[in-house]
């Protein structure tokens, strides 16, 4: 278990998917998700076989959010070449957390 943190404030609990198997599975098969999934490394994601829409943040190696998108099921994200990792959360989470491009996040394990 880990924490997604911005400026010392905990935004959410986080799961870290760093193995190939965990990255491939992502949030597939879940009916919802409370928290954040950190996929490392990642430059793009897909929502094939997802049951709910996702908020996706692409972050560089320093944790700066480069871009955010909302993806419905069965979609492909854009490729963000400078992305080192991706944060996925159930759609609407980023609005609740006030997470925007330019924010700097940290994943504390």
N, C-alpha and C positions, 0 to 999 in steps of 0.2 A: 504494500500500500504506500502511496505517496500523496503529496499535496501539491496543488497548483497554486502558486503564490505570485502576487503582483504588489510591489512596493511594501512588502511586509504583511499584506492582508491575504488571508487564505480565501481563494475563490471557490475551491472545490476539492474533494478527495479525487485522487487520480490513480488509474491503473496504467502501468507502463508496458507497452508491447514492444519488446526489443528483439525477440527471436523471430525468425522467418515465419514460423507457424503462427505465433501470436499476432504478428502484423497482418498475415493473410486472413486470419479469422476476424480480427477487429471486433465489431459489435454485431456481426451476423448472428442471427438466431435469437436475439434478445427482443423483447416487446417494448422496452424502454430502457433508459439509462440515467441514473442520477449521479452526476459527477463528470469526470473528464477521462478520456482515453488518450494517452500520449503514444504516438507511433513514431519510433525512432530507428533508423533514419527514414525519411519520406519526403518526396517532392510532389506527390499527387496521391489521390485516393479515389475510390469508387464506392458507390452505394448499391451495388448489385446485391440482390436478396435481402436488402434491409427492409425492416418493417416500419420504420419511422424516419422522418427527415433529420438531417444533421446540420449543426453549425460546425464549420471547419476553419481552423486558424493555421496558417503556414508561418513557421517561426525560423529565424536564422539561428546559427550556432550560439549566439549570445542571448537568445530568448526574445528578441524583438519580433513582434507580430508584424509580418510583412503584408499579409492579405487575409481577409476573412470572406467566407462564402457560406451560403445556406444551400444544401443539396437535398433534393427529394430522392426517394428510392429510385434505383436504376439509372443513376447519372454518373458522369465522370467529372472530376474536378479539373480545373486548369493545372498545368504543370508550372510550378514555381521553382525555378532553377536554383535560387539562393536558399531555398528551404532546407533546413537540417532535420526538423521534426514537425509533426502535425499534431494539433489538438483537436479531438472530436468530442462533441457533446450533443445532447438532444437539442433540436431546434428550439430557440428561445432562450437557451442558457446564456449565450453571450450578451443578450440584452439585459438579463437579470444581473450578470456580473459586470456590466458596462465594459466589456472587453472590446477593444478597437485596434485597428492598425496603428502601429507606433508604440503601443504598450510593451513593456518588457516583463516577461513572465519567467518564473523559475519553477522547476519541478524538483521538489525536495523529497528524497526517499528516506 
